[in-house]
Amino acid sequence: MSTVDAHVRSTPGVGGAGGPSSRSRWQRLRGELSLWRPLDLIGVAAAWAVGLLLIVVAAALVLYMGFRGIQYLSLDMLISRPQAGAEQHDTGGILDPMVGTLLIILLATAIALPLAVGTALWIVEYGRPRWLAKIVESAIEVIAGAPSIAIAIFGLAIFQLPMMSWASFSAADGGGVFGRSFIAAGTVMSLIALPSIFTTTREALQSVPRHVREASYGLGKTRWATIRRVLLPTVRPDIATGTALGMGRIAGDTAIIVLLLGATIQLQAGSEIPLVGTFQGTGSTLTSYIYNNSPTGEGNAPEKAYAAAFVLMLMIIGLNMLVSLIGRRRAGNDLPR
Amino acid sequence: MSDRSAERLLGIPAVLVVLVIIAMIVFIAIEAWPSLKHNGLAWFGSSADVDAEIGEMVNAGSDAPASAYELRAWPLVYATALTTILAVAIGTVTSVLAAIFVVHLAPPRLAAVITPVVRLLAAVPSVIYGLIGILVLVPFVNNHLITEEQRESVAYVIPLTGPGLLVSVVLLTLMITPIMIALIIDALRAVPRGWREGALALGVTSWRAIVSVSVRAIRPAIVAAAVLASARALGEAIMLSMVSGSKGFSPQPWDGLIFLFEPLRPLAATIAEQAEGIQAPALRTSVYAMALMLLLSSLFLSVSGSLIKRTLRLGTAR
């Protein structure tokens, strides 16, 4: 091939579609790269390597967990309760941890959702006095940045106060309050979900154009009516996104569960009252089950830990897909923050 | 409902959130006070064996003598700082490269794959990273990376069994990069196209244009991402308690390669492991003192991180 030919082909638009074009593009790239400094080439190569590595790591993680999950998980495990046992196959299933995770998610979301949405509405729609609004915003940033282990140990201090004895067991001889129960863990866990619900809701509210509110006022609606009839319906998908993100964080948090749920293998009611007793009682979630059954924990049943981790992964991936499903209708990117 | 009462109703949760934060700092500080008062600044000092001190606190039981309150937490503080700094340093480089790849280099189809990948990596619970660490990475390090000579050379000080600095930092980096990538991608996308095109028009190669114009313009965002990520890395308890080897030991860089395999235990992991025996008053106040250190430093980091982020938003890059 003559050099003139190569030159013509490398001109954009001349090469046409298909093989010749991609070949000439490759040649052009090679031509350009030969002029580059070695350091720049290393930079480009490193960026490609890191980008591809991310995909490989994520794929390996998902495939490995999937492989182990299918290997060790059986239908029987999903519907039987965990038992104490010396051998791995004696330790029963993961029904109680799954129920525990769901209970915690329900309880924590039920507390966090009104708190976060209410706070976001107040900040955007009222936000007076201004200094208080600023303090509230930084308080939420502090919660988002605080280590969950510190939040957990704060919860322990609160729920071991004598006046909190209704939330968990107390020692029979009038000793200290145990301070560990579903109520304790769920309440403290709501702080974990709060920032993501708050942030998505606030950003959505801020992106509602001013004239939408003015149109509503113009029709004679009050601020409160505008919030209920106009703003809340508009930002509902964003609240849903934030809630799903928050649920994912709740399902994945281990520190709060380890400190505040008492880590009993089965759900153990704290009193005789049917439903309330369960919430006053202790139990485990998938995360604490994995933690306790890993080689560093007390149970040391890695097969069971893999099975539980697989279920937890499915849950997290499911919540993530929910986020992107809702996110498709929203503008902007949904990368974690 | 009238407007006035609606404002009050919505103001309640807002004020509640602030009260919770204040209560958190106050409660932890009150519980931490006896330990800090007893040890003073020597709290940060080092002693022969921090694990023995903690063991003594557990054994001292409910009416502990004053000597049980003694704690020299340097190995734990050092382990926290070491894992955080290493993970954030590696994480910053990788996430800048990854963000450049996503925004400027990757073919659109590949870039579309990375967004969910990053989101997934951010969403994987720390306990699963810990599980994979202890069941896959730790045996690999133990069987293939640590040589017998290395094991013997430090056998009289510390047994090398796999868990330690290397696995901790690798997993910690993996856990914090997604957050950093997300922030840096946002910033890179916000750099006006014209700036880079100006550089290209001057005959600079596209990589040079990216590095000298775009990356330079988003330096505050990179700093903010690193600061926020270190707040996250600082508080990671569960994963590190699983793969760090859980020994109150300070790995020294001048030990050579062995440095990477030496076990350690950061503050957060210590809290998670000792929370069971928290009824013993000496242990209780020590654990709360550790929590106070973590809380204050992460508070400082997240506040300064968001301050940097805020100046960026007002700055020229948008």
Contacts between the chains, C-beta under 8 A, distances in Angstrom:
chain1	res1	chain2	res2	distance
A	32	B	205	7.5
A	35	B	205	7.5
A	36	B	205	5.5
A	36	B	207	7.1
A	40	B	205	6.1
A	40	B	207	4.6
A	40	B	208	6.2
A	43	B	97	7.9
A	43	B	207	5.6
A	43	B	211	6.8
A	44	B	105	6.9
A	44	B	207	5.4
A	46	B	97	5.4
A	47	B	97	4.4
A	47	B	98	7.4
A	47	B	100	4.9
A	47	B	101	4.4
A	47	B	105	5.7
A	48	B	101	6.3
A	48	B	105	6.5
A	49	B	97	8.0
A	50	B	94	5.1
A	50	B	97	4.3
A	50	B	98	4.8
A	50	B	101	6.3
A	51	B	97	7.5
A	51	B	98	5.5
A	51	B	101	3.4
A	51	B	102	6.6
A	51	B	105	7.3
A	51	B	106	6.0
A	51	B	110	7.5
A	51	B	114	6.5
A	54	B	98	5.9
A	54	B	114	6.5
A	54	B	117	5.8
A	54	B	118	7.0
A	54	B	121	7.2
A	54	B	177	7.8
A	55	B	113	6.4
A	55	B	114	6.6
A	55	B	117	5.5
A	57	B	121	7.3
A	57	B	174	6.8
A	58	B	117	4.5
A	58	B	120	5.6
A	58	B	121	5.5
A	61	B	121	7.7
A	61	B	124	6.8
A	61	B	132	7.1
A	62	B	120	7.4
A	64	B	132	7.2
A	64	B	136	7.5
A	65	B	128	7.1
A	65	B	132	7.8
A	114	B	13	6.8
A	115	B	13	4.5
A	115	B	16	6.8
A	115	B	17	6.8
A	116	B	13	7.7
A	118	B	9	7.5
A	118	B	10	5.0
A	118	B	12	7.2
A	118	B	13	3.9
A	118	B	14	7.1
A	119	B	10	7.7
A	119	B	13	4.8
A	119	B	14	4.5
A	119	B	17	5.8
A	121	B	10	5.1
A	122	B	7	7.4
A	122	B	10	3.9
A	122	B	11	5.3
A	122	B	13	7.3
A	122	B	14	4.6
A	123	B	14	6.8
A	125	B	10	7.5
A	126	B	7	5.0
A	126	B	10	6.6
A	126	B	11	7.1
A	132	B	14	7.5
A	132	B	15	7.6
A	133	B	14	7.8
A	135	B	18	5.7
A	136	B	14	4.6
A	136	B	15	7.5
A	136	B	17	6.1
A	136	B	18	5.7
A	138	B	303	6.8
A	138	B	306	7.7
A	139	B	17	5.1
A	139	B	18	4.6
A	139	B	20	7.8
A	139	B	21	4.6
A	140	B	17	6.2
A	141	B	302	6.0
A	141	B	303	7.0
A	141	B	306	5.1
A	142	B	21	5.4
A	142	B	299	5.8
A	142	B	302	6.4
A	142	B	303	7.1
A	143	B	17	7.3
A	143	B	20	7.7
A	143	B	21	6.5
A	144	B	302	6.9
A	145	B	228	7.0
A	145	B	231	4.6
A	145	B	232	7.8
A	145	B	298	5.5
A	145	B	299	6.9
A	145	B	301	6.8
A	145	B	302	2.6
A	145	B	303	7.7
A	145	B	305	7.4
A	146	B	24	7.5
A	146	B	235	7.2
A	146	B	295	6.1
A	146	B	298	5.9
A	146	B	299	7.0
A	146	B	302	7.6
A	147	B	231	7.9
A	147	B	234	6.4
A	147	B	235	2.1
A	147	B	236	7.5
A	147	B	237	7.1
A	147	B	268	5.9
A	147	B	294	5.3
A	147	B	295	7.1
A	147	B	298	5.5
A	148	B	235	6.6
A	148	B	237	7.5
A	149	B	235	5.9
A	149	B	237	4.1
A	149	B	268	4.8
A	149	B	271	5.2
A	149	B	272	5.8
A	149	B	291	7.0
A	149	B	294	7.0
A	150	B	24	7.6
A	150	B	28	7.0
A	150	B	235	6.6
A	150	B	271	7.9
A	150	B	291	4.8
A	150	B	294	5.2
A	150	B	295	4.3
A	150	B	298	7.3
A	151	B	24	7.1
A	152	B	275	7.8
A	153	B	28	6.9
A	153	B	271	6.1
A	153	B	275	6.8
A	153	B	287	6.8
A	153	B	288	6.6
A	153	B	291	4.7
A	154	B	23	7.7
A	154	B	24	4.5
A	154	B	27	5.7
A	154	B	28	5.7
A	154	B	291	7.6
A	156	B	275	7.1
A	156	B	278	6.9
A	157	B	27	4.7
A	157	B	28	7.0
A	157	B	31	5.8
A	157	B	288	7.4
A	158	B	23	7.6
A	158	B	27	6.7
A	176	B	279	6.6
A	191	B	20	7.0
A	194	B	17	7.2
A	222	B	2	7.7
A	222	B	3	5.1
A	223	B	3	5.0
A	223	B	6	6.9
A	223	B	7	7.9
A	224	B	1	5.5
A	224	B	2	7.4
A	224	B	3	5.4
A	224	B	6	3.9
A	227	B	6	7.3
A	248	B	123	5.3
A	251	B	125	7.2
A	252	B	123	7.0
A	252	B	124	7.4
A	252	B	125	3.0
A	252	B	126	7.0
A	252	B	127	7.4
A	252	B	128	7.9
A	253	B	125	7.3
A	254	B	125	6.8
A	254	B	126	6.3
A	254	B	127	4.4
A	254	B	237	7.9
A	254	B	238	4.1
A	255	B	237	4.9
A	255	B	238	5.6
A	255	B	268	7.8
A	255	B	272	5.8
A	258	B	238	6.9
A	258	B	272	5.9
A	258	B	275	7.0
A	259	B	272	7.2
A	259	B	275	4.7
A	287	B	125	6.0
A	287	B	127	4.8
A	287	B	238	7.8
A	290	B	127	4.9
A	290	B	128	7.1
A	290	B	131	5.7
A	291	B	127	5.4
A	291	B	130	7.5
A	291	B	238	6.1
A	291	B	242	7.4
A	294	B	127	8.0
A	294	B	130	6.8
A	294	B	131	5.4
A	294	B	134	5.5
A	294	B	135	7.3
A	294	B	242	5.9
A	295	B	134	5.5
A	295	B	135	7.0
A	296	B	134	6.0
A	296	B	241	7.1
A	296	B	242	5.0
A	296	B	246	7.3
A	302	B	135	5.7
A	305	B	131	5.8
A	305	B	135	7.9
A	306	B	131	7.4
A	306	B	135	7.7
A	309	B	127	7.6
A	309	B	128	5.1
A	309	B	131	5.5
A	312	B	125	6.3
A	312	B	127	7.9
A	312	B	128	6.7
A	313	B	124	7.3
A	313	B	128	6.6
A	316	B	123	5.1
A	316	B	124	6.7
A	316	B	125	6.7
A	317	B	120	7.0
A	317	B	123	8.0
A	319	B	123	7.6
A	320	B	116	7.5
A	320	B	119	6.1
A	320	B	120	6.3
A	320	B	123	5.5
A	323	B	119	7.7
A	324	B	116	6.7
A	324	B	119	7.7
A	333	B	115	6.7
A	333	B	182	8.0
A	333	B	185	7.6
A	333	B	186	7.3
A	334	B	115	7.9
A	334	B	119	6.8
A	335	B	115	6.6
A	335	B	118	6.2
A	335	B	119	6.2
A	335	B	122	7.9
A	335	B	178	7.9
A	335	B	181	7.5
A	335	B	182	3.5
A	335	B	185	6.6
A	335	B	186	7.4
A	336	B	118	7.4
A	336	B	119	5.8
A	336	B	122	3.8
A	336	B	123	7.0
A	336	B	178	5.9
A	336	B	179	6.0
A	336	B	182	5.5
A	337	B	179	7.2
A	337	B	182	6.1
A	337	B	183	7.3
